[in-house]
Amino acid sequence: MAKAKTNYTCSECGGISSKWTGQCSSCQQWNTMVETVIEAAGANRFSQAQHQSLAQTAPVLSLQDIEALDVPRFGTGIEEFDRVLGGGLVAGGVVLIGGDPGIGKSTLLLQALANMSKVKSVLYVSGEESGAQIALRAKRLAVDAKELKLQAEIQLEKILGTLADLKPQVAVIDSIQTLYSDALASAPGSVAQVRECAAQLTRFAKMNGTTIILVGHVTKEGSLAGPRVLEHIVDCVLYFEGDNHSSFRLVRAIKNRFGAVNELGVFAMTEKGLKGVSNPSALFLSSHENQVPGSCVMVTQEGTRPLLVEVQALVDTSHLPNARRLSVGLEQNRLAMLLAVLHRHAGIAAFDQDVFINAVGGVKITEPAADLAVLMAINSSMRNKALPNGFVVFGEVGLAGEIRPAPRGQERLREAAKLGFSIAMIPKANAPKQPIEGMTIIAVERIDDAFNRLRELQ
């Protein structure tokens, strides 16, 4: 029997090479080339019936002649999940959910499908678990899943046949890496299979108006396994974040064609499954009886939701030739830049000090509005002097020492006032025109001015 011909495909971008190389020539990523089987030249993936079922070529229209309609949505019965989706699911939309094993992807989707099965036709396709295992999970979660349809299958053609027969309004594929198509000779989970199965399912969703939710595996680096083209095919990409040792889970929207990105849903893992957290700011604030040195509370913005997060700093004398700089939950390169600004424009040197920064609760802060809070926490730890009670800050710090405004400043201040904070140090450009009841606003323009005002309070 002749040996099957193979080539090497990049698992990140899908680039193809005739021989193995350590670095992909397309995306410059290292160790991503995977051997795949070359399909026969005469193989036709799509039958004639599939070609005939495709819609006719759409006419060319002027943009002003096209009526812009709001996309109708329907809820999943889980408020936090609907928030991340931008208000709910969309008919014909394709959602991709990724996360570490055991973090709660299947649990959340089983709860959502059980809720939707009362008013809509739903289908759960499992390629990793048997029907008995899913029934046991549903019993453990105490969800009403009497109307939920279930199929344990990994062959794409059979799944598409089931979808065509049942015509469900919502279908979950758990997971896309377990599926394979008979049209391809490569193994399930390979780059070609993942890309082909996702494309076929997306085509079915768009043609029939079925909402399809795909579950995706993640790599050691935390990105979705398979080619990045998988993220480009779908309409919405959600990531599960959180530690398996913690009971809290964060669901973040990375891409959403029908809503805002960077939305954040906060869940607590309980014996009855994932429950939405109505006041997530409480998760990211430590419960100190009194203020402690090195702790500063900031208001960050996650999509449309303002969150209060405690930033902690520990500054200690270094006994190494090169002082350590460690940041958890915040960008480490930005920490080095902020320490240079602190020395140049505020006269506070930390070149011989180990500096450790942590965002409480496991949240990851990516916006630069955390700069001022980081510097306040570092200064508090160095002086071993706590910040005032009820003190909250936000603002971006520039290399020239200026404090730049943050978006949605009014919403941040209202959220802080609602939770009982009474003193806010903010950029001057974010100063509200009308006073906020119960809150003293300190508007500053430069970093040295901020520390001078802080010493007056202490």
Order of alpha helices (4+ residues) and beta strands (2+ residues): beta-beta-beta-alpha-beta-alpha-beta-beta-alpha-beta-alpha-beta-alpha-beta-alpha-beta-alpha-beta-beta-beta-beta-beta-beta-beta-alpha-beta-alpha-beta-beta-beta-alpha-beta-beta-alpha
